[in-house]
Amino acid sequence: MNYKEKIIALLEEHMTPKGFKLWKGIDRTLPDIWERPTSSTGKHHRKANGRVPDQAEHAYEMLFAAVKIWRLFNIEPKTKQADTLLFAIALHDSLKYGKFGNRPHTDYQHDKTAADMVNGNKETFLKILEESQFLEMEEAIRFHMGQWSTQVANKQTFNWNDFKPYTFLVHILDMMSTADIIQTDVRE
């Protein structure tokens, strides 16, 4: 089973049926960048052996870790809260190679671009999520790069107290995957 298949299986297992159905529809419209490297230059996201993982492996690591620790946030599988967090993780780098997935290098504004895409489809998400959940998901995508996020006005005054918990969690998982410190069910 490849990482994209593992993502689909994990989402189906943990999302609500409506959330998973929406995910399948969204995934069909996203650029297919799952096999593109997480770092187009090869300078970042390196594994211990020097290999740069693809987008699917990176997303799977984050999703796998999230469902293992989400009880910290009282999240149960097959709930709207689960959908909120899983959507945020699955979509956080969805436009990393641009809106059409055709950029030769990663787009440093992919956080904003992905969050704007989600915001542009707010009514669709509100069919399965509450307004507050939608806003938390969008924020987690928009600021998943923490103080390095595109829309942070001042990196020196950046403060995690100004953000919702899922935003911090997605950032932590992203950083942990980037630093190659997440262990999944895939052993090398």
FIKOL-651498 format. One record per residue: x, y, z of N, C-alpha, C in turn; chain; residue number from 1. Coordinates in Angstrom, 2 decimals, padded with zeros to 5 digits. Layout:
[[X, Y, Z], [X, Y, Z], [X, Y, Z], 'A', NUM]
...
This chain:
[[000.85, -001.18, 000.00], [000.00, 000.00, 000.00], [000.90, 001.24, 000.00], 'A', 1]
[[000.69, 002.14, -000.96], [001.48, 003.37, -000.99], [000.91, 004.39, 000.00], 'A', 2]
[[001.63, 005.49, 000.18], [001.22, 006.48, 001.18], [-000.12, 007.13, 000.86], 'A', 3]
[[-000.40, 007.37, -000.40], [-001.70, 007.96, -000.75], [-002.82, 007.00, -000.34], 'A', 4]
[[-002.65, 005.72, -000.61], [-003.65, 004.72, -000.20], [-003.78, 004.66, 001.31], 'A', 5]
[[-002.66, 004.82, 002.02], [-002.68, 004.81, 003.48], [-003.43, 006.04, 004.02], 'A', 6]
[[-003.26, 007.18, 003.36], [-004.00, 008.39, 003.74], [-005.49, 008.15, 003.60], 'A', 7]
[[-005.90, 007.62, 002.47], [-007.32, 007.37, 002.22], [-007.88, 006.41, 003.26], 'A', 8]
[[-007.16, 005.34, 003.55], [-007.62, 004.36, 004.54], [-007.74, 005.00, 005.92], 'A', 9]
[[-006.75, 005.80, 006.31], [-006.79, 006.46, 007.62], [-007.96, 007.43, 007.71], 'A', 10]
[[-008.15, 008.23, 006.66], [-009.26, 009.18, 006.68], [-010.61, 008.47, 006.73], 'A', 11]
[[-010.76, 007.40, 005.96], [-012.02, 006.66, 005.97], [-012.29, 006.06, 007.35], 'A', 12]
[[-011.24, 005.59, 008.01], [-011.39, 004.98, 009.32], [-011.77, 006.00, 010.40], 'A', 13]
[[-011.28, 007.23, 010.28], [-011.42, 008.19, 011.37], [-012.37, 009.36, 011.12], 'A', 14]
[[-012.72, 009.62, 009.86], [-013.64, 010.72, 009.56], [-015.09, 010.24, 009.63], 'A', 15]
[[-015.99, 011.19, 009.75], [-017.41, 010.85, 009.63], [-017.66, 010.43, 008.18], 'A', 16]
[[-018.71, 009.68, 007.92], [-019.01, 009.32, 006.53], [-019.18, 010.56, 005.63], 'A', 17]
[[-019.84, 011.59, 006.14], [-020.00, 012.82, 005.34], [-018.66, 013.52, 005.12], 'A', 18]
[[-017.83, 013.55, 006.16], [-016.51, 014.16, 006.04], [-015.65, 013.43, 005.03], 'A', 19]
[[-015.67, 012.11, 005.08], [-014.87, 011.33, 004.14], [-015.38, 011.49, 002.72], 'A', 20]
[[-016.68, 011.53, 002.55], [-017.26, 011.74, 001.21], [-016.81, 013.10, 000.66], 'A', 21]
[[-016.83, 014.13, 001.51], [-016.37, 015.45, 001.07], [-014.88, 015.39, 000.73], 'A', 22]
[[-014.09, 014.70, 001.57], [-012.66, 014.59, 001.28], [-012.43, 013.98, -000.10], 'A', 23]
[[-013.14, 012.91, -000.42], [-012.96, 012.26, -001.73], [-013.26, 013.24, -002.86], 'A', 24]
[[-014.31, 014.04, -002.69], [-014.64, 015.04, -003.71], [-013.58, 016.12, -003.83], 'A', 25]
[[-013.09, 016.59, -002.70], [-012.04, 017.61, -002.71], [-010.78, 017.06, -003.35], 'A', 26]
[[-010.40, 015.87, -002.98], [-009.16, 015.28, -003.49], [-009.19, 015.17, -005.01], 'A', 27]
[[-010.36, 014.92, -005.58], [-010.46, 014.84, -007.05], [-010.21, 016.19, -007.71], 'A', 28]
[[-010.42, 017.28, -006.98], [-010.25, 018.62, -007.57], [-008.87, 019.22, -007.30], 'A', 29]
[[-008.15, 018.66, -006.34], [-006.83, 019.19, -006.00], [-005.81, 018.77, -007.04], 'A', 30]
[[-004.75, 019.58, -007.18], [-003.66, 019.12, -008.05], [-003.04, 017.85, -007.47], 'A', 31]
[[-002.69, 016.92, -008.30], [-002.13, 015.65, -007.85], [-000.63, 015.82, -007.63], 'A', 32]
[[-000.29, 016.27, -006.42], [001.12, 016.50, -006.09], [001.61, 015.51, -005.04], 'A', 33]
[[000.84, 014.49, -004.77], [001.17, 013.55, -003.70], [002.56, 012.93, -003.86], 'A', 34]
[[003.02, 012.74, -005.09], [004.32, 012.11, -005.31], [005.44, 013.13, -005.50], 'A', 35]
[[005.13, 014.41, -005.40], [006.16, 015.44, -005.51], [006.90, 015.56, -004.18], 'A', 36]
[[008.16, 015.94, -004.20], [008.93, 016.03, -002.95], [008.45, 017.16, -002.05], 'A', 37]
[[008.62, 016.96, -000.75], [008.24, 018.01, 000.20], [009.17, 019.21, 000.08], 'A', 38]
[[010.35, 019.02, -000.42], [011.30, 020.10, -000.67], [011.76, 020.00, -002.11], 'A', 39]
[[011.41, 021.00, -002.91], [011.76, 020.96, -004.32], [013.27, 021.10, -004.55], 'A', 40]
[[013.96, 021.70, -003.59], [015.42, 021.86, -003.72], [016.18, 020.71, -003.10], 'A', 41]
[[015.49, 019.91, -002.27], [016.15, 018.81, -001.57], [016.91, 019.25, -000.33], 'A', 42]
[[016.81, 020.52, 000.03], [017.55, 021.05, 001.18], [016.82, 020.84, 002.50], 'A', 43]
[[015.51, 020.62, 002.46], [014.71, 020.55, 003.67], [013.96, 019.22, 003.74], 'A', 44]
[[013.39, 018.94, 004.89], [012.54, 017.75, 005.11], [013.30, 016.44, 004.96], 'A', 45]
[[014.59, 016.45, 005.04], [015.38, 015.23, 004.83], [015.17, 014.21, 005.94], 'A', 46]
[[015.11, 012.96, 005.55], [015.08, 011.85, 006.48], [016.51, 011.59, 006.97], 'A', 47]
[[016.65, 010.75, 007.96], [017.97, 010.45, 008.52], [018.95, 009.94, 007.45], 'A', 48]
[[018.42, 009.23, 006.46], [019.28, 008.69, 005.41], [019.51, 009.67, 004.26], 'A', 49]
[[019.01, 010.91, 004.39], [019.21, 011.94, 003.37], [018.10, 012.02, 002.34], 'A', 50]
[[017.21, 011.07, 002.33], [016.10, 011.03, 001.37], [015.08, 012.12, 001.70], 'A', 51]
[[014.51, 012.73, 000.65], [013.44, 013.71, 000.83], [012.11, 013.00, 000.55], 'A', 52]
[[011.21, 012.96, 001.52], [009.94, 012.26, 001.31], [009.03, 013.02, 000.34], 'A', 53]
[[008.03, 012.33, -000.16], [007.05, 013.00, -001.01], [005.91, 013.55, -000.14], 'A', 54]
[[005.04, 014.30, -000.77], [003.93, 014.95, -000.07], [003.04, 013.94, 000.65], 'A', 55]
[[002.80, 012.81, 000.03], [001.92, 011.81, 000.64], [002.53, 011.24, 001.92], 'A', 56]
[[003.81, 010.94, 001.89], [004.46, 010.41, 003.09], [004.41, 011.44, 004.22], 'A', 57]
[[004.69, 012.69, 003.90], [004.65, 013.77, 004.89], [003.26, 013.90, 005.50], 'A', 58]
[[002.24, 013.95, 004.66], [000.87, 014.09, 005.16], [000.48, 012.87, 005.98], 'A', 59]
[[000.87, 011.69, 005.53], [000.52, 010.49, 006.28], [001.16, 010.49, 007.66], 'A', 60]
[[002.42, 010.88, 007.74], [003.08, 010.95, 009.05], [002.29, 011.84, 010.01], 'A', 61]
[[001.88, 012.99, 009.52], [001.14, 013.93, 010.36], [-000.22, 013.36, 010.76], 'A', 62]
[[-000.93, 012.78, 009.82], [-002.24, 012.20, 010.11], [-002.12, 011.04, 011.09], 'A', 63]
[[-001.15, 010.18, 010.87], [-000.92, 009.02, 011.74], [-000.66, 009.49, 013.17], 'A', 64]
[[000.23, 010.46, 013.32], [000.56, 010.96, 014.66], [-000.64, 011.65, 015.30], 'A', 65]
[[-001.39, 012.39, 014.51], [-002.55, 013.11, 015.05], [-003.56, 012.17, 015.68], 'A', 66]
[[-003.90, 011.10, 015.00], [-004.92, 010.20, 015.55], [-004.40, 009.43, 016.76], 'A', 67]
[[-003.07, 009.34, 016.89], [-002.50, 008.68, 018.06], [-002.53, 009.57, 019.31], 'A', 68]
[[-002.50, 010.88, 019.11], [-002.42, 011.78, 020.27], [-003.64, 012.69, 020.43], 'A', 69]
[[-004.64, 012.57, 019.55], [-005.71, 013.56, 019.60], [-006.58, 013.49, 020.84], 'A', 70]
[[-006.42, 012.45, 021.63], [-007.17, 012.41, 022.88], [-006.75, 013.56, 023.80], 'A', 71]
[[-005.55, 014.14, 023.55], [-005.13, 015.35, 024.27], [-006.16, 016.46, 024.14], 'A', 72]
[[-006.87, 016.47, 023.03], [-007.87, 017.49, 022.73], [-009.29, 016.95, 022.85], 'A', 73]
[[-009.43, 015.78, 023.46], [-010.73, 015.12, 023.61], [-011.41, 014.86, 022.28], 'A', 74]
[[-010.63, 014.56, 021.26], [-011.18, 014.25, 019.95], [-011.43, 012.75, 019.87], 'A', 75]
[[-012.60, 012.40, 019.40], [-012.97, 011.02, 019.16], [-013.08, 010.80, 017.65], 'A', 76]
[[-012.77, 009.58, 017.19], [-012.94, 009.32, 015.75], [-014.40, 009.44, 015.33], 'A', 77]
[[-014.60, 009.69, 014.05], [-015.94, 009.75, 013.44], [-016.78, 010.88, 014.02], 'A', 78]
[[-016.12, 012.00, 014.38], [-016.82, 013.18, 014.89], [-016.46, 014.38, 014.03], 'A', 79]
[[-017.22, 015.45, 014.18], [-016.91, 016.68, 013.46], [-015.56, 017.24, 013.88], 'A', 80]
[[-015.19, 017.04, 015.15], [-013.88, 017.51, 015.60], [-012.77, 016.75, 014.87], 'A', 81]
[[-012.97, 015.44, 014.70], [-012.00, 014.64, 013.96], [-011.90, 015.15, 012.52], 'A', 82]
[[-013.05, 015.40, 011.90], [-013.05, 015.92, 010.53], [-012.29, 017.24, 010.44], 'A', 83]
[[-012.52, 018.11, 011.42], [-011.88, 019.43, 011.43], [-010.36, 019.29, 011.39], 'A', 84]
[[-009.82, 018.50, 012.29], [-008.36, 018.35, 012.37], [-007.82, 017.59, 011.16], 'A', 85]
[[-008.48, 016.54, 010.75], [-007.98, 015.74, 009.63], [-008.01, 016.52, 008.32], 'A', 86]
[[-009.05, 017.33, 008.13], [-009.07, 018.20, 006.94], [-007.91, 019.19, 006.99], 'A', 87]
[[-007.66, 019.79, 008.15], [-006.57, 020.77, 008.26], [-005.23, 020.13, 007.88], 'A', 88]
[[-005.00, 018.94, 008.38], [-003.73, 018.27, 008.08], [-003.67, 017.85, 006.61], 'A', 89]
[[-004.72, 017.23, 006.13], [-004.72, 016.72, 004.75], [-004.60, 017.84, 003.72], 'A', 90]
[[-005.10, 019.03, 004.07], [-005.11, 020.14, 003.10], [-003.98, 021.14, 003.30], 'A', 91]
[[-003.22, 021.03, 004.39], [-002.26, 022.09, 004.72], [-001.22, 022.34, 003.61], 'A', 92]
[[-000.77, 021.33, 002.93], [000.22, 021.50, 001.85], [-000.36, 021.18, 000.48], 'A', 93]
[[-001.67, 021.16, 000.36], [-002.33, 020.72, -000.87], [-001.98, 021.57, -002.09], 'A', 94]
[[-001.63, 022.83, -001.86], [-001.27, 023.72, -002.98], [000.20, 024.13, -002.89], 'A', 95]
[[001.02, 023.27, -002.37], [002.44, 023.57, -002.16], [003.16, 023.84, -003.48], 'A', 96]
[[002.65, 023.26, -004.56], [003.23, 023.51, -005.88], [002.31, 024.39, -006.74], 'A', 97]
[[001.56, 025.28, -006.07], [000.68, 026.21, -006.77], [-000.72, 025.67, -006.94], 'A', 98]
[[-001.62, 026.55, -007.37], [-003.04, 026.21, -007.53], [-003.27, 025.05, -008.50], 'A', 99]
[[-002.37, 024.92, -009.46], [-002.53, 023.87, -010.47], [-001.48, 022.76, -010.32], 'A', 100]
[[-000.62, 022.89, -009.33], [000.38, 021.87, -009.07], [001.49, 021.81, -010.10], 'A', 101]
[[001.64, 022.88, -010.88], [002.59, 022.84, -011.98], [003.83, 023.71, -011.77], 'A', 102]
[[004.00, 024.26, -010.59], [005.20, 025.06, -010.32], [006.41, 024.13, -010.20], 'A', 103]
[[007.56, 024.55, -010.70], [008.75, 023.70, -010.58], [009.27, 023.63, -009.15], 'A', 104]
[[009.02, 024.69, -008.39], [009.46, 024.74, -006.99], [008.28, 025.00, -006.09], 'A', 105]
[[008.45, 024.70, -004.82], [007.36, 024.91, -003.87], [007.05, 026.40, -003.75], 'A', 106]
[[005.77, 026.68, -003.53], [005.28, 028.05, -003.41], [005.36, 028.46, -001.94], 'A', 107]
[[006.15, 029.47, -001.64], [006.31, 029.89, -000.25], [005.03, 030.47, 000.33], 'A', 108]
[[004.05, 030.78, -000.50], [002.76, 031.28, -000.02], [001.67, 030.19, -000.04], 'A', 109]
[[002.07, 028.93, -000.07], [001.08, 027.86, -000.17], [000.15, 027.82, 001.03], 'A', 110]
[[000.59, 028.30, 002.19], [-000.27, 028.34, 003.37], [-001.47, 029.25, 003.11], 'A', 111]
[[-001.21, 030.44, 002.62], [-002.27, 031.40, 002.30], [-003.15, 030.91, 001.15], 'A', 112]
[[-002.51, 030.39, 000.11], [-003.25, 029.93, -001.06], [-004.21, 028.80, -000.69], 'A', 113]
[[-003.75, 027.85, 000.10], [-004.61, 026.73, 000.51], [-005.74, 027.22, 001.41], 'A', 114]
[[-005.42, 028.11, 002.36], [-006.46, 028.63, 003.25], [-007.48, 029.46, 002.48], 'A', 115]
[[-007.02, 030.23, 001.50], [-007.95, 031.00, 000.66], [-008.86, 030.07, -000.14], 'A', 116]
[[-008.31, 028.97, -000.64], [-009.11, 027.99, -001.36], [-010.20, 027.42, -000.44], 'A', 117]
[[-009.81, 027.06, 000.77], [-010.77, 026.54, 001.74], [-011.83, 027.60, 002.04], 'A', 118]
[[-011.39, 028.82, 002.25], [-012.34, 029.90, 002.54], [-013.31, 030.12, 001.39], 'A', 119]
[[-012.84, 029.98, 000.18], [-013.70, 030.13, -000.99], [-014.75, 029.04, -001.12], 'A', 120]
[[-014.57, 027.96, -000.37], [-015.52, 026.84, -000.38], [-016.19, 026.67, 000.98], 'A', 121]
[[-016.28, 027.75, 001.70], [-016.82, 027.73, 003.07], [-018.20, 027.10, 003.14], 'A', 122]
[[-019.08, 027.47, 002.24], [-020.45, 026.95, 002.29], [-020.48, 025.42, 002.17], 'A', 123]
[[-019.59, 024.87, 001.38], [-019.52, 023.42, 001.25], [-019.08, 022.79, 002.57], 'A', 124]
[[-018.06, 023.35, 003.19], [-017.59, 022.81, 004.48], [-018.65, 022.96, 005.56], 'A', 125]
[[-019.42, 024.04, 005.51], [-020.44, 024.27, 006.54], [-021.61, 023.28, 006.44], 'A', 126]
[[-021.64, 022.48, 005.40], [-022.64, 021.42, 005.32], [-022.31, 020.28, 006.28], 'A', 127]
[[-021.04, 020.20, 006.70], [-020.66, 019.12, 007.62], [-020.00, 019.62, 008.91], 'A', 128]
[[-019.51, 020.85, 008.91], [-018.85, 021.41, 010.09], [-019.63, 022.58, 010.65], 'A', 129]
[[-019.44, 022.85, 011.92], [-019.97, 024.07, 012.53], [-019.07, 025.23, 012.11], 'A', 130]
[[-019.60, 026.45, 012.19], [-018.84, 027.64, 011.82], [-017.51, 027.70, 012.59], 'A', 131]
[[-017.54, 027.46, 013.89], [-016.32, 027.54, 014.70], [-015.30, 026.49, 014.27], 'A', 132]
[[-015.77, 025.31, 013.88], [-014.87, 024.26, 013.42], [-014.25, 024.63, 012.07], 'A', 133]
[[-015.07, 025.19, 011.20], [-014.55, 025.65, 009.92], [-013.45, 026.69, 010.14], 'A', 134]
[[-013.71, 027.65, 011.01], [-012.73, 028.72, 011.26], [-011.44, 028.15, 011.85], 'A', 135]
[[-011.55, 027.15, 012.71], [-010.36, 026.53, 013.28], [-009.57, 025.78, 012.21], 'A', 136]
[[-010.26, 025.09, 011.32], [-009.60, 024.38, 010.24], [-008.88, 025.36, 009.32], 'A', 137]
[[-009.58, 026.41, 008.93], [-008.98, 027.40, 008.03], [-007.75, 028.04, 008.67], 'A', 138]
[[-007.85, 028.41, 009.95], [-006.72, 029.02, 010.63], [-005.53, 028.06, 010.70], 'A', 139]
[[-005.81, 026.79, 010.98], [-004.74, 025.79, 011.07], [-004.00, 025.65, 009.74], 'A', 140]
[[-004.70, 025.77, 008.65], [-004.07, 025.71, 007.32], [-003.30, 027.00, 007.06], 'A', 141]
[[-003.94, 028.14, 007.33], [-003.34, 029.45, 007.05], [-002.06, 029.68, 007.84], 'A', 142]
[[-002.00, 029.17, 009.06], [-000.85, 029.44, 009.92], [-000.10, 028.17, 010.31], 'A', 143]
[[-000.15, 027.16, 009.44], [000.54, 025.91, 009.77], [002.06, 026.06, 009.80], 'A', 144]
[[002.58, 027.14, 009.27], [004.03, 027.37, 009.30], [004.43, 028.24, 010.50], 'A', 145]
[[003.51, 028.43, 011.43], [003.81, 029.18, 012.64], [004.29, 030.58, 012.34], 'A', 146]
[[005.35, 031.01, 013.01], [005.84, 032.37, 012.84], [006.36, 032.64, 011.43], 'A', 147]
[[006.58, 031.59, 010.64], [007.04, 031.74, 009.26], [005.88, 031.78, 008.27], 'A', 148]
[[004.66, 031.75, 008.76], [003.49, 031.78, 007.88], [003.45, 033.10, 007.11], 'A', 149]
[[002.96, 033.02, 005.88], [002.91, 034.16, 004.98], [002.21, 035.38, 005.60], 'A', 150]
[[001.13, 035.14, 006.32], [000.32, 036.26, 006.80], [000.63, 036.70, 008.23], 'A', 151]
[[001.76, 036.27, 008.76], [002.18, 036.77, 010.06], [002.75, 038.16, 009.84], 'A', 152]
[[002.16, 039.13, 010.51], [002.55, 040.53, 010.32], [003.95, 040.81, 010.88], 'A', 153]
[[004.24, 040.26, 012.06], [005.51, 040.56, 012.71], [006.02, 039.29, 013.40], 'A', 154]
[[007.04, 038.70, 012.84], [007.57, 037.45, 013.39], [008.11, 037.63, 014.81], 'A', 155]
[[008.59, 038.83, 015.15], [009.14, 039.07, 016.48], [008.05, 039.11, 017.56], 'A', 156]
[[006.84, 039.49, 017.19], [005.75, 039.57, 018.18], [004.77, 038.41, 018.05], 'A', 157]
[[005.09, 037.45, 017.21], [004.23, 036.28, 017.03], [004.04, 035.58, 018.37], 'A', 158]
[[002.79, 035.19, 018.66], [002.50, 034.56, 019.94], [001.45, 033.49, 019.73], 'A', 159]
[[001.76, 032.25, 020.12], [000.82, 031.15, 019.95], [-000.46, 031.35, 020.74], 'A', 160]
[[-000.45, 032.19, 021.75], [-001.67, 032.46, 022.52], [-002.75, 033.14, 021.67], 'A', 161]
[[-002.36, 033.67, 020.52], [-003.31, 034.34, 019.63], [-003.99, 033.37, 018.67], 'A', 162]
[[-003.70, 032.08, 018.79], [-004.21, 031.10, 017.85], [-004.95, 029.97, 018.56], 'A', 163]
[[-005.75, 029.27, 017.79], [-006.52, 028.14, 018.32], [-005.62, 026.90, 018.48], 'A', 164]
[[-006.01, 025.99, 019.35], [-005.17, 024.81, 019.62], [-004.84, 023.95, 018.40], 'A', 165]
[[-005.79, 023.74, 017.47], [-005.50, 022.88, 016.33], [-004.42, 023.51, 015.44], 'A', 166]
[[-004.35, 024.82, 015.41], [-003.33, 025.50, 014.61], [-001.95, 025.15, 015.16], 'A', 167]
[[-001.83, 025.20, 016.47], [-000.57, 024.84, 017.11], [-000.24, 023.37, 016.87], 'A', 168]
[[-001.23, 022.51, 017.00], [-001.01, 021.07, 016.80], [-000.55, 020.78, 015.37], 'A', 169]
[[-001.21, 021.37, 014.38], [-000.81, 021.12, 012.98], [000.62, 021.61, 012.76], 'A', 170]
[[000.96, 022.75, 013.33], [002.33, 023.26, 013.19], [003.34, 022.31, 013.84], 'A', 171]
[[003.04, 021.86, 015.05], [003.93, 020.93, 015.75], [004.12, 019.65, 014.93], 'A', 172]
[[003.02, 019.08, 014.43], [003.12, 017.86, 013.63], [003.93, 018.09, 012.36], 'A', 173]
[[003.72, 019.25, 011.73], [004.46, 019.60, 010.52], [005.96, 019.69, 010.82], 'A', 174]
[[006.30, 020.36, 011.91], [007.70, 020.49, 012.29], [008.31, 019.13, 012.66], 'A', 175]
[[007.54, 018.31, 013.34], [008.04, 016.98, 013.73], [008.28, 016.11, 012.49], 'A', 176]
[[007.39, 016.18, 011.53], [007.59, 015.42, 010.30], [008.82, 015.95, 009.55], 'A', 177]
[[008.93, 017.26, 009.48], [010.07, 017.89, 008.80], [011.39, 017.48, 009.46], 'A', 178]
[[011.37, 017.36, 010.78], [012.58, 016.98, 011.52], [012.79, 015.47, 011.58], 'A', 179]
[[011.92, 014.72, 010.92], [012.01, 013.26, 010.86], [011.97, 012.62, 012.25], 'A', 180]
[[011.01, 013.05, 013.06], [010.89, 012.46, 014.39], [009.52, 011.84, 014.64], 'A', 181]
[[008.76, 011.60, 013.58], [007.49, 010.89, 013.72], [007.69, 009.45, 013.26], 'A', 182]
[[007.32, 008.54, 014.13], [007.38, 007.11, 013.78], [005.98, 006.64, 013.42], 'A', 183]
[[005.82, 006.00, 012.29], [004.51, 005.49, 011.87], [004.56, 003.97, 011.84], 'A', 184]
[[003.54, 003.38, 011.25], [003.49, 001.93, 011.08], [004.37, 001.47, 009.92], 'A', 185]
[[004.97, 002.40, 009.19], [005.88, 002.07, 008.10], [007.30, 002.13, 008.65], 'A', 186]
[[007.98, 001.03, 008.63], [009.34, 000.95, 009.16], [010.32, 000.80, 008.01], 'A', 187]
[[011.38, 001.57, 008.04], [012.40, 001.50, 006.97], [013.49, 000.54, 007.32], 'A', 188]
